[in-house]
Every structure is written in structure tokens, then in C-alpha cells.
Amino acid sequence: MFTVSFIAAMMMLFNHGGNSDKPQKDDNVRKNIELTDEQKAISRASNEFTFDFMKILASKEGKNVNMFASPFSLQTALAMTTEGAVGDTREEMLKALKLSDFSQEEIAGFYKTIIPALEKVDKKTVMEIANSFWSKKAIEIKKDYAAILKADYYAECETLANDKKEAAEAVNAWCSKKTHGMINHVVDEVSEEQMVALINAIYFNGEWSEPFRERSNYDTDFTNHDGTTSKVTLMRREDDMDVYLGEEARSLSLPYGNRAYVMTIILPEKGVDVDDVVAKLDADTWRKYRYGGRDYEVTLSFPKFETEYTASELCIKTLKDMGLKKAFTRSADFTGISKTTLFISQIIHKARVKVNEKGTEAAAVSYIGMELTSAIPQQEHIIFKVDRPFIYAISEVSTGAIVFMGVQKKF
């Protein structure tokens, strides 16, 4: 048995009928997602939020705790909330989300573009992003706010039942459906005081471009973060791969499907604490880990595993450390949502991942509850044996958008 927790980190074939001697056209060739200059800047800002959220969350978690999350999911849910934030509340939220340099129209336009683009970029990889807005009948929601969520965030607008259990059952059913059953329980109950909820759900299911062979698996010891060892099954593969060799860590990326999505694995060198590597993650270090590799002949050994993580109070504490404070107080101004004054009273983030020989299945849910206020290639053989704590992330190639990120410390 092992515990897991993840930070914050972004992660189809056509069959021709009949008999023909003519070459069949591949209709799943990877194409770059086209973004405007402003949208590219927002995508970079989203990754910056991912790194900061991950570092702060990791610093607050236990030393021997695994972490897995989708800061992209959390940022999306919070971005929907900012659509109704006003004045200082809005400015503070945008600053914490790394989005203060952009207008609300630019932010909404980014999500209107990126959500369907991420879903369609690879026909062999399932990527689904769903948003929803829930409100009780007792509160009147401004029509303009609901219209923006529907048009730009593709959000479903639902009624939140007054009964605690009935409301929770509806929310949990929605989350389960949108994550294909990976996350089927998010809230125990929805309090009487909670009038509004915003939810983002992400589901990812990708097959490795080159699967591992189960017959190559072998069992070995994994050195946990606290120095103890656990038995794990390592999947093994030999191939030419781009590997980055840094002073503190090495990295490589494994593609899915048509190579639009990749998992990047960051393995600290022996004697280097994984927490120290996490603490130094930013756009520059990520660029080295993701794009700085050279071609090597590699023997890769990587664990197959399942893990899940939940953050609620710790999530709020992390966001407060990032500067998002007023939104959690009764002086918050969300009058863009309703004339009735609201504040954020609850955040729950849940994420789950499964990694095996075929590929990766991952999901995340972000729940926000609101209450009333009063260089040169070379050939060299590399052993890349992941038998100690490591970092990994799933991202889309053309935009660089990091969808999931994790730190595995123990088994």
C-alpha cells in the first residue's frame, strides 16, 4: 500500500474499409495548435501558475507524501470565478493566477480556443475538459455572467438542490460522468450556506506511441523518500531517446498517440533530494528538462503505478500564499455573478492517475464552493532506471500546456 499526492502539472486511429493496394492516408498526423500571441502568453502564464502552485503545495505536504494534481484544472475553475469578480477581488485573483497582464476578454478567449483544441489535437488520445456552474434557486444569477460561462468556457449551468445530500449526489454524479468513473466522490454534502459551485473536470486517456512489453517487466526495490524500500514492478524498454542530463537531475519524455501529448519524467541524480528539484522548477528549468535533451541509446525502467491525491484546506493555504486572499473573506466582491454578495468558502481538488504498459489514464476535478457574505546529437548508452523519487508531467507539445504534474516519493 502506498500514499500519493500530486501537484500541480498539462497532459484517435482512422480505419479504412475495403481492400486497396493504395497507401492509406494517416489522418492523425500531429498538427500544432494555433494560438494568437496573447494566447501563447496566457499559456506560458498558466504553466507559471503550475510551477508556483506545485512548489508551494509540495513545501506544505509531508516529506514522504506523493503528489498529483492538475493546476490547469484549478486555474480554469478559478478563471471562471474571476469572470464575476470585481475591483480588488478580481485584481488579486488575476495576480495570483499569473493573468493580471491580460484583459478578461483575452482570458475568456484563451479558454474558448484551448479547450476544444486540446480535446481534438490527437484522435488516438482522449482528452476531455468539462466545466459547470451550479446555483440554488434562492439566488439570482446575472444573465451576462451565465452567458460568458456557456459561450467561452463551454460550461453547463445546473440547479443546486437545497438538500445537502441530494446536492452532493448530483455533483458527484456529474464529476464521475466527466471523469469516466475515475473520480466519483468529491463532496460529502453541500452545506445549506453554499449557494454557488463552479467545477472543472479533466479526463485523459493516452496510449504510448510505443507501448512497453509486459514480458520485459521485472520486480525491484524502489528507494522511498524516507530511505525505506518497497517492491515495485518496472516496465523496461530499450530505444533511442532524447535525454537531458543536468547536474541535479536527468529527464526524458515519452509520447502518446500521434505525439501531441508527452509525459516528461524528471529523475533526480542519486543523493539529490526530489524536494530540492521541485523547489527549483520554473519556466527556465522546465525548458531544459522538456526540450534540452540529446539523442542517446537508452535502457528505460519505469514503474507502473496508480495514485490519487486530494487537497482542500492545503489547496486554499497554497493559494493564499500565492496572494489570493480577499476572495476567501466576507469582504470579497463577486457582484459580477449576482447582486447577492458571495465569497469562496471551499475548494476541493482531487486527481488520480494510472500508468501501465499501454499508457496513462488520468483525471482531475476542481470544486469551488461559494457562500453568501454578510544542442549537438550524440550516441551514448544511458541507463534511466526510475527506482527512486521522481517528478513527472503530462503536457501538450505545440502549446507546451502542462495539464498534469506529479511527484512520486514512495510506494
C-alpha positions in Angstrom: 0.0 0.0 0.0 1.3 3.4 -0.8 0.1 7.0 -0.4 0.1 9.5 -3.3 -0.2 13.2 -3.8 0.3 15.3 -6.8 1.0 18.9 -7.5 0.4 20.9 -9.8 1.3 19.8 -13.7 -0.8 19.7 -18.8 -1.5 16.1 -20.4 -7.5 8.8 -32.0 -7.0 6.0 -35.3 -9.0 6.1 -38.6 -9.8 2.7 -40.1 -10.3 2.5 -43.9 -12.8 -0.2 -45.0 -12.4 -2.4 -48.1 -9.3 -3.8 -49.8 -7.0 -1.5 -51.6 -3.4 -1.6 -52.7 -3.1 2.1 -52.4 -1.2 3.6 -49.4 -3.7 4.6 -46.7 -3.5 8.2 -45.6 -2.8 8.8 -41.9 -5.4 11.3 -40.7 -4.0 11.5 -37.2 -0.8 13.5 -38.1 0.1 15.8 -35.3 -0.6 19.5 -36.0 0.3 22.4 -33.9 -2.5 24.2 -32.0 -2.7 27.7 -33.4 -2.8 30.4 -30.8 -2.5 34.2 -31.0 0.4 35.9 -29.4 -1.7 36.9 -26.4 -3.0 33.3 -26.1 0.6 32.0 -26.2 1.5 34.4 -23.4 -1.5 33.2 -21.4 -0.4 29.5 -21.9 3.0 30.4 -20.6 1.4 32.2 -17.6 -0.7 29.1 -17.0 2.5 27.0 -16.7 4.0 29.6 -14.4 1.0 29.2 -12.2 1.5 25.4 -12.3 5.1 25.7 -11.2 4.4 28.1 -8.3 1.4 26.1 -7.1 3.3 22.9 -7.2 6.3 24.3 -5.3 4.2 25.8 -2.5 1.9 22.8 -2.2 4.9 20.5 -2.0 6.5 22.6 0.7 3.4 22.2 2.8 2.9 18.5 2.3 4.5 15.7 4.3 8.1 14.8 3.4 7.2 11.3 2.3 3.9 12.1 0.5 3.3 11.6 -3.2 1.5 14.4 -5.0 -0.6 14.5 -8.2 -2.8 17.4 -9.4 -3.9 19.4 -12.3 -3.2 23.1 -11.6 -4.6 23.7 -15.1 -7.9 22.4 -13.9 -7.8 24.6 -10.8 -6.8 27.7 -12.7 -9.7 27.1 -15.2 -12.2 26.9 -12.3 -10.8 30.0 -10.7 -10.8 31.8 -14.1 -14.5 31.2 -14.4 -14.8 32.7 -10.9 -12.9 35.8 -11.9 -15.4 36.4 -14.6 -17.7 37.5 -11.8 -15.1 39.2 -9.5 -15.0 42.9 -9.3 -12.4 45.5 -8.2 -9.7 44.5 -5.7 -11.0 40.9 -5.6 -10.6 40.5 -9.3 -7.2 42.1 -9.4 -5.9 40.0 -6.6 -7.2 36.8 -8.2 -5.7 37.6 -11.6 -2.4 38.3 -10.0 -2.3 35.0 -8.1 -3.3 33.2 -11.3 -0.5 35.0 -13.2 -3.1 36.5 -15.5 -3.0 40.2 -14.5 -1.4 41.3 -17.8 -4.5 40.2 -19.7 -8.0 41.5 -20.1 -11.0 39.4 -19.1 -11.9 39.1 -22.8 -8.4 37.8 -23.7 -8.6 35.2 -20.8 -12.1 34.0 -21.9 -10.9 33.9 -25.5 -8.0 31.7 -24.5 -10.2 29.1 -22.8 -12.7 29.3 -25.7 -9.8 28.3 -28.0 -7.7 26.0 -25.9 -10.4 23.7 -24.5 -11.6 22.3 -27.9 -8.1 22.4 -29.3 -6.7 20.2 -26.5 -9.5 17.8 -27.0 -9.0 17.4 -30.8 -5.3 17.5 -31.2 -4.9 13.7 -31.1 -7.6 11.3 -32.3 -6.0 8.4 -30.5 -5.7 10.2 -27.2 -8.8 11.0 -25.2 -8.7 14.5 -23.6 -12.0 15.8 -22.3 -12.4 19.1 -20.4 -15.7 19.9 -18.8 -17.0 22.9 -16.8 -20.1 23.5 -14.9 -21.8 26.2 -12.8 -24.3 25.3 -10.1 -26.6 27.7 -8.2 -29.5 27.4 -5.8 -32.9 28.8 -6.9 -32.8 31.2 -4.0 -30.0 33.2 -5.6 -30.5 35.2 -8.8 -27.5 34.8 -11.2 -26.7 37.6 -13.6 -27.6 36.6 -17.2 -24.4 38.1 -18.6 -22.2 36.0 -16.3 -24.0 32.8 -17.2 -23.8 33.6 -20.9 -20.0 34.1 -20.7 -19.5 30.8 -18.9 -21.6 29.0 -21.5 -20.1 30.6 -24.6 -16.4 30.9 -23.6 -15.9 28.1 -21.1 -18.5 25.7 -22.5 -20.0 25.4 -19.0 -23.2 23.6 -18.2 -25.5 25.5 -15.9 -27.1 23.3 -13.3 -29.5 23.8 -10.3 -28.0 23.1 -6.9 -30.5 21.3 -4.7 -31.3 22.7 -1.2 -31.0 19.3 0.4 -27.3 18.6 1.4 -27.2 15.0 0.3 -29.2 15.5 -2.9 -26.9 18.3 -4.0 -23.8 16.2 -3.2 -25.2 13.2 -5.1 -25.8 15.4 -8.2 -22.3 17.0 -8.1 -20.6 13.6 -7.5 -22.6 12.1 -10.4 -21.5 14.9 -12.7 -17.9 14.5 -11.7 -18.0 10.7 -12.1 -19.5 11.0 -15.6 -17.0 13.6 -16.8 -14.0 11.6 -15.5 -15.3 8.2 -16.7 -15.6 7.0 -13.2 -12.1 7.8 -12.1 -13.3 10.4 -9.6 -16.7 9.5 -8.4 -16.8 11.2 -5.0 -15.8 14.9 -4.5 -18.1 16.2 -1.8 -19.8 14.6 1.2 -22.5 17.2 1.3 -23.2 20.7 0.1 -23.9 22.9 3.1 -27.1 25.0 3.4 -24.9 28.1 3.3 -23.3 27.2 0.0 -25.2 28.9 -2.8 -22.9 28.6 -5.8 -20.4 26.0 -7.1 -18.1 26.0 -10.0 -16.5 22.8 -11.2 -13.8 21.8 -13.7 -13.2 18.2 -14.6 -10.4 16.9 -16.9 -10.1 13.3 -18.2 -7.0 12.0 -20.1 -6.5 8.6 -21.6 -3.5 8.1 -23.8 -1.7 5.1 -25.3 2.1 5.2 -25.5 3.2 5.8 -29.1 5.5 2.8 -28.4 4.0 0.6 -25.7 6.1 -1.3 -23.1 6.0 -5.1 -23.4 4.7 -6.8 -20.3 7.2 -9.7 -20.7 10.0 -7.2 -20.2 8.7 -6.2 -16.7 10.7 -7.0 -13.6 10.4 -6.5 -9.9 13.0 -4.5 -8.0 13.4 -2.2 -4.9 12.3 1.4 -5.1 14.1 3.6 -2.6 11.4 5.8 -1.0 12.0 9.4 0.1 12.5 8.4 3.7 15.2 5.9 2.8 13.0 2.8 3.2 12.5 0.4 0.2 9.4 -1.0 -1.4 9.0 -3.6 -4.1 7.8 -2.2 -7.4 7.3 -3.5 -11.0 9.4 -1.7 -13.5 8.5 -1.6 -17.2 11.5 -1.9 -19.4 12.3 -0.6 -22.9 15.4 0.0 -25.0 15.3 2.7 -27.6 16.9 5.9 -28.9 15.5 8.8 -26.9 16.3 12.4 -26.2 17.6 12.6 -22.7 18.6 15.8 -20.8 21.5 15.3 -18.3 21.7 18.0 -15.8 23.8 18.4 -12.7 20.9 17.6 -10.3 18.5 15.6 -12.5 18.0 13.9 -15.8 14.8 13.8 -17.9 13.2 12.3 -20.9 9.7 12.5 -22.5 7.5 9.6 -23.6 5.0 10.4 -26.3 1.4 9.3 -26.6 -0.6 8.6 -29.7 0.4 11.0 -32.5 3.0 12.6 -30.2 0.8 15.7 -29.4 1.0 14.7 -25.7 4.0 13.6 -23.8 4.9 12.5 -20.3 8.1 14.1 -19.1 9.9 12.2 -16.3 12.4 14.1 -14.2 14.7 11.8 -12.2 17.0 13.4 -9.6 20.5 12.1 -9.5 21.4 9.8 -6.6 21.9 11.8 -3.5 19.8 14.8 -4.7 16.5 15.4 -2.8 13.5 15.4 -5.0 12.1 18.3 -3.0 15.1 20.4 -3.9 14.4 19.7 -7.6 10.8 20.6 -7.2 11.6 23.8 -5.4 13.7 25.0 -8.4 11.1 24.3 -11.1 10.3 27.3 -13.2 9.9 28.1 -16.9 13.7 28.0 -17.5 14.4 24.7 -15.7 11.3 23.2 -17.3 12.6 24.2 -20.7 15.8 22.3 -20.1 14.0 19.2 -18.8 11.5 19.2 -21.6 13.5 20.4 -24.6 17.2 20.3 -23.7 17.8 16.6 -24.4 20.2 14.9 -26.8 19.8 11.6 -28.6 21.0 8.6 -26.6 20.6 4.9 -26.7 18.5 4.4 -23.6 17.5 1.5 -21.4 14.5 2.9 -19.6 13.0 1.2 -16.5 9.9 3.0 -15.2 7.3 1.9 -12.6 3.8 1.0 -13.4 1.6 2.6 -10.7 -1.7 4.1 -9.6 -2.1 7.0 -7.3 -4.6 9.6 -6.2 -4.5 12.8 -4.2 -6.9 15.2 -2.6 -6.2 18.8 -1.4 -8.7 21.1 0.2 -7.5 23.2 3.1 -4.0 22.8 1.9 -5.1 24.0 -1.5 -6.6 27.1 0.0 -3.5 27.7 2.1 -1.3 27.4 -1.1 -3.5 29.9 -3.0 -3.3 32.3 -0.1 0.5 32.1 -0.1 0.3 32.9 -3.8 -1.6 36.1 -3.0 -5.2 35.0 -3.4 -6.7 36.1 -0.1 -9.6 38.5 -0.3 -11.8 36.1 -2.3 -11.9 33.9 0.8 -13.2 36.7 3.1 -16.6 38.2 3.6 -15.3 41.5 2.0 -14.9 39.7 -1.3 -16.7 41.3 -4.3 -18.3 38.9 -6.7 -21.2 41.1 -7.7 -20.5 40.2 -11.3 -22.1 36.8 -10.5 -25.1 38.0 -8.5 -26.3 41.1 -6.7 -26.2 38.8 -3.6 -22.8 39.0 -2.1 -20.6 35.9 -2.2 -17.2 34.6 -1.1 -15.2 31.4 -1.8 -15.8 29.2 1.2 -14.5 25.8 -0.1 -12.0 24.4 -2.6 -11.5 20.7 -3.2 -9.0 19.4 -5.8 -8.9 15.7 -6.5 -6.7 13.9 -9.0 -6.0 10.3 -10.0 -3.6 8.6 -12.4 -2.9 5.1 -13.7 0.3 4.3 -15.5 0.9 0.9 -17.2 2.4 -0.8 -20.2 -0.3 0.5 -22.6 -0.3 4.1 -21.5 -1.8 6.6 -19.0 -5.3 7.3 -17.6 -5.6 10.4 -15.5 -8.4 12.7 -14.2 -8.8 15.7 -12.0 -11.7 17.7 -10.5 -11.6 21.2 -9.1 -14.6 22.2 -7.0 -15.1 25.8 -5.8 -17.9 26.4 -3.4 -19.2 29.9 -2.7 -21.3 31.1 0.3 -23.1 34.3 1.0 -21.1 37.0 2.7 -22.8 39.4 5.2 22.5 21.2 -28.7 24.5 18.5 -31.0 23.2 14.9 -31.2 25.5 12.1 -29.9 25.1 8.4 -29.4 25.8 7.1 -25.9 24.1 4.5 -23.8 22.1 5.8 -20.9 20.6 3.8 -18.0 17.4 5.6 -17.0 16.2 3.4 -14.0 13.4 5.1 -12.1 13.9 3.4 -8.8 13.8 6.4 -6.5 11.6 9.5 -6.1 10.8 11.3 -9.4 8.8 14.1 -11.0 6.5 13.7 -14.0 4.2 15.8 -16.1 1.8 15.4 -19.0 1.8 18.3 -21.5 0.6 19.2 -25.0 3.5 19.6 -27.4 2.7 22.6 -29.6 1.4 24.9 -26.9 3.6 23.5 -24.1 0.5 23.5 -21.9 1.1 21.4 -18.8 -2.1 19.5 -17.9 -1.0 17.3 -15.0 2.1 17.2 -12.8 3.2 14.8 -10.1 5.9 13.9 -7.6 6.2 10.2 -6.7 8.1 9.8 -3.4 7.2 6.3 -2.2 5.5 3.0 -2.9 
